[in-house]
Amino acid sequence: MLALAHIDCDAFYATVEKRDNPQLADKPVIIGGGKRGVVAAACYISRTFGVRSAMPMFKALALCPSAIVIRPDMAKYVRVGREVRHAMQALTPLVEPLSIDEAFLDLSGTERVHGMIPAKVLARFAREVERSIGITVSVGLSCNKFLAKIASDMDKPRGFAALDQDEARAMLADKPVGFIFGVGPATQERLSQRGFRTIADLQRADEIELMKQFSTEGRRLWRLARGIDDRRVVPDRGAKTISSETTFETDIRDFATLEKMLWRLSEKVSLRLKNGELAGSTITLKLKTADFRQRTRSQSIHAPTQLAAKIFAVCREMLAREIDGTAFRLMGAGVSALRPGSQADDTDMLDRRSAHAERAIDDLRRKFGNAAVIRGIAYDGPEKPE
């Protein structure tokens, strides 16, 4: 019986925005920001124009000039993603999140609990998510992760496909080797040079010969070409890093301007940590220069934090050391070495005061909206408030 599933929310960010604003239902929507930014998500209407995730915004808007562009609201997407995750966990404890909007599920042995086979359980799940949460999902069902992921991509949106191992081998045969996850352009070129252009070429190959040519990667390719994948579903893998970044409309070298943007990024990271009930003890600053060179600086702190003020203070020190006349086009902030938020340390007096102030501000914003309280450093008016 097929019992391993891959569930993927359809055009997740864009679908959530359309859910919250029905007037967007039949409009092309792109989630992203700024002409120099990239597309975070594109609805299926936008995709018919050729718009794709990670595409530069200027190119996306050239392809689809009528698109409605919406800035990402990550706090909202995290909340909706958590609702979907809870619904998944009601089906089985074996849920392995891959990102905010997709996961693997192992429903082996759950037939007696649900009173129906996994395929029916998943069909009911998809209907219930659409009814109660207001978004759609695509479901792939198979005997392993590799094939379940392929199946979930077969009929999007609102897709539901089952793929067994025998069917998979024939279906995979005419696909290019790059169809296999982990095979990037460089590996694809190496394979092509040795006569492996399609998955059928890998299927015809001898396993030992592939291992001689490509070591352990050769064995992985030989197995996946035949639809063999022994990876288990590992629950509660969780996020390794919580981060936020922004691409500037024009290059910036001024510290005061960068500092203001850094505060906003720190607040976003802090909110995501709090929403996820997480704290971290390694803080990272990411910068990309005007000539696309990346600088990444990290610093560990004595105890985990989820406070925007703490994240900002550490990142600000690292930023100050990078101000040397260089113009930057992108900046990001992140927190890693994550632990449960209950382990956040507010024992330092200054941290304790920051925590008290931030929680009061968080409460006000929950009641009256994000604009209810604006810190001085983030103020964009003609004068900074006193």
C-alpha positions in Angstrom: 0.0 0.0 0.0 1.3 3.5 -0.9 1.6 5.4 2.4 4.3 8.1 2.0 3.1 11.5 0.9 4.4 14.9 -0.1 2.1 17.8 0.5 2.8 21.2 -1.1 0.7 24.3 -0.6 -0.1 25.8 -4.1 1.6 29.1 -4.8 1.5 29.5 -1.0 2.2 33.2 -0.4 0.1 34.4 -3.4 -2.8 32.0 -2.5 -2.9 33.4 1.1 -3.0 37.0 -0.3 -5.8 36.0 -2.6 -7.7 34.4 0.2 -7.5 37.6 2.2 -8.5 39.8 -0.7 -11.0 38.1 -3.0 -10.7 41.0 -5.5 -7.3 39.5 -6.5 -8.9 36.1 -7.4 -8.6 36.5 -11.1 -5.6 38.9 -11.2 -1.9 38.1 -11.7 -0.2 38.4 -8.4 3.5 38.5 -7.6 4.9 38.4 -4.1 8.1 40.4 -3.9 9.4 43.9 -3.6 11.4 46.5 -5.4 12.6 46.5 -9.0 15.9 45.1 -7.8 14.4 42.4 -5.7 13.4 38.9 -6.7 10.0 37.1 -6.9 9.2 35.3 -3.7 6.1 33.7 -5.2 3.9 34.0 -8.2 0.3 32.9 -8.6 -0.6 30.5 -11.3 -2.0 33.3 -13.5 1.3 35.1 -13.3 3.1 31.9 -14.2 1.3 31.7 -17.5 3.2 34.8 -18.5 6.5 33.0 -17.6 7.0 34.5 -14.1 8.8 32.2 -11.7 10.0 32.2 -8.1 13.5 33.7 -7.7 13.3 35.6 -10.9 14.5 39.3 -10.8 11.5 41.6 -10.3 12.3 43.8 -13.3 12.2 40.7 -15.5 9.0 39.4 -14.0 7.3 42.8 -14.5 8.5 43.0 -18.1 6.8 39.6 -18.7 3.7 40.5 -16.8 3.3 44.3 -16.6 -0.3 44.0 -15.3 0.8 42.0 -12.2 -0.2 43.2 -8.8 2.9 43.2 -6.6 2.5 42.6 -2.9 5.3 42.9 -0.3 5.8 39.6 1.6 4.0 39.4 5.0 6.1 36.6 6.5 4.4 36.7 9.9 1.1 36.0 8.3 2.5 33.2 6.1 4.1 31.6 9.2 0.7 31.7 11.0 -1.1 30.0 8.1 1.7 27.5 7.6 1.4 26.6 11.2 -2.3 25.9 10.8 -1.6 23.6 7.9 1.2 21.9 9.9 -1.2 21.2 12.8 -3.7 19.7 10.4 -0.9 17.4 9.0 0.1 16.3 12.5 -3.5 15.3 13.2 -3.1 12.6 10.5 0.2 11.2 11.7 3.1 12.0 14.1 5.5 11.4 11.3 5.6 14.8 9.6 8.9 16.1 8.2 8.6 19.8 7.3 10.7 20.9 4.4 9.7 24.6 4.4 6.9 26.8 5.6 4.6 25.3 2.9 5.5 21.7 2.3 6.2 18.5 4.2 6.6 14.7 3.9 4.2 12.5 5.8 4.4 8.8 6.6 0.9 7.3 7.1 2.0 3.7 7.4 0.0 1.9 10.0 -2.7 4.7 10.3 -5.5 2.9 8.4 -7.0 1.5 11.6 -6.9 4.9 13.3 -8.6 6.7 10.4 -10.8 3.9 9.2 -9.7 4.4 5.7 -6.6 4.0 3.4 -4.0 6.8 3.2 -5.3 8.0 -0.2 -8.7 8.7 1.2 -7.3 10.3 4.3 -5.2 12.7 2.2 -8.1 13.5 -0.1 -10.2 14.4 2.9 -7.3 16.4 4.3 -7.0 18.5 1.1 -10.7 19.3 1.1 -10.7 20.3 4.8 -7.6 22.6 4.4 -9.4 24.4 1.5 -12.6 24.6 3.5 -11.2 25.7 6.9 -8.0 27.5 6.0 -8.9 28.8 2.6 -5.9 27.7 0.6 -5.3 24.7 -1.7 -2.7 22.0 -1.6 -1.3 19.4 -4.0 -0.7 15.8 -2.8 1.7 13.2 -4.0 1.4 9.6 -2.7 4.0 6.9 -3.3 6.3 4.4 -1.5 9.2 6.8 -0.9 10.1 10.5 -0.7 11.6 10.9 -4.2 8.5 9.5 -6.0 6.0 11.3 -3.6 7.7 14.6 -4.4 7.5 13.9 -8.2 3.8 12.9 -7.8 2.8 16.1 -6.0 4.2 18.2 -8.9 2.3 16.3 -11.5 -1.1 18.0 -11.5 -0.8 21.4 -9.7 -2.8 23.2 -8.4 -5.2 21.1 -6.4 -3.3 18.1 -7.6 -3.6 14.6 -6.3 -1.4 11.9 -7.8 -0.3 8.4 -6.8 2.8 6.9 -8.3 4.1 3.4 -7.6 7.7 2.2 -8.3 6.9 0.2 -11.5 5.1 3.2 -13.1 7.8 5.5 -12.0 10.6 3.7 -13.9 8.8 4.1 -17.2 7.7 7.7 -16.5 11.3 8.7 -15.5 13.0 7.2 -18.5 12.7 10.1 -20.9 13.5 12.8 -18.4 16.9 14.6 -18.4 19.3 13.6 -15.6 18.8 17.0 -14.1 15.3 16.0 -13.2 16.9 14.1 -10.2 17.2 16.3 -7.2 20.7 17.3 -6.4 21.9 17.1 -10.0 22.8 20.7 -10.8 24.2 22.1 -14.1 27.8 21.1 -13.2 26.9 17.5 -12.4 24.6 17.3 -15.4 27.5 18.4 -17.7 29.8 15.7 -16.1 27.2 13.1 -16.7 26.5 14.2 -20.2 30.2 14.0 -21.1 30.1 10.4 -20.1 27.0 9.6 -22.1 24.3 10.0 -19.4 21.9 12.5 -20.8 18.5 11.0 -19.8 17.4 8.9 -16.8 17.0 6.0 -19.2 20.8 6.1 -19.7 21.2 5.8 -16.0 18.7 2.9 -15.8 20.7 1.0 -18.4 24.0 1.5 -16.6 25.7 -1.0 -14.3 25.6 0.1 -10.6 29.3 -0.8 -10.1 30.4 1.1 -13.2 28.5 4.2 -12.0 30.1 3.9 -8.6 33.6 3.7 -10.2 32.9 6.8 -12.2 31.0 8.9 -9.6 31.7 7.3 -6.3 28.7 7.3 -3.8 26.9 9.8 -6.0 26.9 7.1 -8.7 25.0 4.7 -6.5 22.5 7.4 -5.5 21.8 8.2 -9.1 21.5 4.5 -10.1 18.9 3.9 -7.3 16.9 7.1 -7.9 16.8 6.4 -11.6 14.9 3.2 -10.7 12.7 5.0 -8.2 14.5 3.5 -5.2 14.8 5.9 -2.1 15.3 4.5 1.4 15.2 7.9 3.2 12.8 7.9 6.2 10.4 10.6 7.2 12.1 12.4 10.1 9.6 14.4 12.2 10.3 17.8 13.8 13.4 18.6 11.9 12.5 22.3 12.3 14.2 25.4 11.0 18.0 25.8 11.3 18.0 29.5 10.7 15.4 32.3 11.0 16.4 35.2 8.7 15.2 38.2 6.6 16.8 40.2 3.9 16.1 43.0 1.6 17.4 44.2 -1.8 17.8 48.0 -2.0 16.3 50.1 -4.8 19.6 51.8 -5.2 23.0 50.9 -3.8 23.7 52.3 -0.3 27.0 53.1 1.5 25.7 55.4 4.2 25.8 53.8 7.7 22.7 55.7 9.1 20.5 54.5 6.2 21.8 51.0 6.5 21.3 51.1 10.3 17.6 52.1 9.9 17.0 49.2 7.5 18.9 46.8 9.8 16.5 47.6 12.6 13.5 46.7 10.4 15.2 43.4 9.5 15.9 42.7 13.1 12.3 43.3 14.0 11.1 40.9 11.3 13.5 38.2 12.5 12.5 38.7 16.1 8.8 38.4 15.1 9.4 35.1 13.3 11.3 33.8 16.3 8.5 34.7 18.6 5.8 33.3 16.4 7.8 30.1 16.1 8.5 30.1 19.9 12.3 29.9 19.2 15.4 31.7 20.3 19.0 31.5 19.0 22.5 32.1 20.1 24.3 32.8 16.8 23.5 36.1 15.0 24.5 36.6 11.3 24.8 39.7 9.1 24.7 39.3 5.4 25.7 42.0 2.9 26.0 41.9 -0.9 28.1 44.6 -2.6 27.2 46.5 -5.7 29.4 44.1 -7.7 27.5 41.1 -6.2 30.2 40.0 -3.8 28.8 38.6 -0.6 30.0 39.3 2.9 28.7 37.1 5.8 29.6 37.9 9.4 28.5 35.9 12.4 28.8 36.2 16.2 27.8 33.9 19.0 26.2 35.3 22.1 26.3 34.0 25.7 22.6 32.8 25.7 19.8 32.4 23.2 17.7 35.4 22.4 14.6 36.3 20.4 14.7 40.1 21.1 14.9 42.5 18.2 17.0 44.9 20.2 19.6 42.2 20.9 19.7 41.0 17.3 20.0 44.6 16.1 22.8 45.5 18.6 25.0 42.6 17.5 24.4 43.1 13.8 25.0 46.8 14.2 28.5 46.2 15.6 29.3 43.9 12.7 27.8 46.4 10.2 29.9 49.2 11.6 33.1 47.2 10.9 32.1 46.8 7.2 31.5 50.5 6.5 34.6 51.3 4.4 33.0 53.3 1.5 31.7 50.1 -0.2 28.2 50.4 -1.7 25.8 47.6 -0.8 22.8 46.4 -2.8 21.5 43.8 -0.3 21.4 43.3 3.5 20.1 40.5 5.7 20.0 39.5 9.3 19.5 36.0 10.7 19.6 33.9 13.9 20.7 30.3 14.1 21.7 27.7 16.8 17.9 27.6 17.5 16.3 26.3 20.7 12.8 26.5 22.2 11.9 30.1 23.1 11.5 29.2 26.7 15.3 29.0 26.8 15.7 32.7 25.8 17.8 34.5 28.4 16.5 37.8 29.8 18.5 37.7 33.0 20.8 40.5 32.0 19.2 43.8 33.2 19.3 45.5 29.8 17.9 42.4 28.1 15.2 42.2 30.7 14.2 45.8 30.0 14.3 45.3 26.3 12.2 42.1 26.6 9.6 43.9 28.7 9.4 46.8 26.2 9.2 44.6 23.2 6.5 42.4 24.6 4.4 45.5 25.4 4.9 46.7 21.8 4.0 43.3 20.5 0.8 43.4 22.5 -0.1 46.8 21.1 0.6 45.8 17.5 -1.5 42.6 17.9 -4.4 44.8 19.0 -4.0 47.8 16.7 -1.8 46.8 13.8 1.9 47.1 13.0 1.7 50.8 12.6 0.5 51.4 16.1 4.0 51.7 17.5 7.0 52.7 15.4 10.5 52.9 17.0 12.4 56.1 16.3 15.1 54.5 14.3 12.4 53.1 11.9 10.5 56.4 11.5 10.2 57.6 7.9 8.6 60.9 8.5 10.2 64.3 7.8 11.5 64.4 11.4 12.6 61.7 13.8 10.1 61.8 16.8 11.6 62.6 20.1 
